[in-house]
Amino acid sequence: MGKIFDSIDDDLRAFLGQQQMFFVATAPMSADGLVNVSPKGLDTFRVLGPTTVAYLDLGGSGIETVAHVKENGRIVFMFCAFDGRPRIVRFYGRGEVLEPGQDAYGALLPEFPAIPGARTVIKAELHRIADSCGWGVPLYEFQGQRDQLPRYAESLGPEKIAAKRRANNSSSLDDLPGLSFD
């Protein structure tokens, strides 16, 4: 039976600390818009307070999460136990996008590992924290984090990353604004 939590307690923190990946889901306001679900890893999730979380957003294939959060703030984080006791935890919240050059981005960046290709920090204030059984989630053995994304970003260097972001991250698939460029 699932449980609703008022805040992230010590048990939830311990569970989160054991998870090697999580998922982020967002959607635009338009009924014709594309729902987006993205897997995340590389130790990029942080609990900042009892109902406040953030993750380090790395460059990838698109800008959907950033665009959706900028448009409407809606975001869901999901963690699944792939080993041990079955459990799924979902955090529903209102997110904000913190971009390089903003004071809030610079203030939160030290919370995360230094990973080449860091793009934004997505911070969220949670309004619903819930878990469920996870009985349908298969068991998997963690073998390690992939290093291709940071290695690729490192091989490009800051100038080429900036050029790729200008070309590919200015708008979403639904033509919503993506990254801000000065």
C-alpha positions, 0 to 999 in steps of 0.5 A: 500500500502506498504512502503519502509523505509530508516531507522527505524523511530519513527513510526516503533520503536513505532510499534515494541515496541507494538509487543509481538512476531516476526519471524526470517527467514533464509536459507542455500545456498544449494538449497537442504537445509531447510529454517527455520522460528522461532517465538521469544518472551520474549522481546528479540528484540532491535533496536540498530541504524537506520539500526541495530537490534539485538535479544537475541537467546535463547536455543531451539529445534535447531541451524538453524538460527545460522548455516545459518547466519554463512554460508551466513549472510542472515536474515529476521525479520517479525513483524505482528500486531495481534491487532490494525491497520493491519500491517506487517513489514519486515527487510531484513539484513546481520546478524552476530552471537555473541557468549559468550566469544566474546567482542561484545556479552558481550557488547550487552548482557546488552541491553536485559533482563537477561534470563536463557538459553541465547545462542547467540546474532544475530545482523543484518545490514538492507538493506531493511526495508518495511511494508505491509498492514497485512489485512490477519493477524487474530486478537489475544489477547495477554495473556502473555509470556510463561515462560517454556523456561527460567524455563527449562534452570534455572532448568538445570543449566549452566553445563547441558545446556553446555552439551546439547548444545555440543550434540545438537547445534554443527551442523544444520539439513543441517550439517552446523556448529552451535555453536563454542566450545573451 
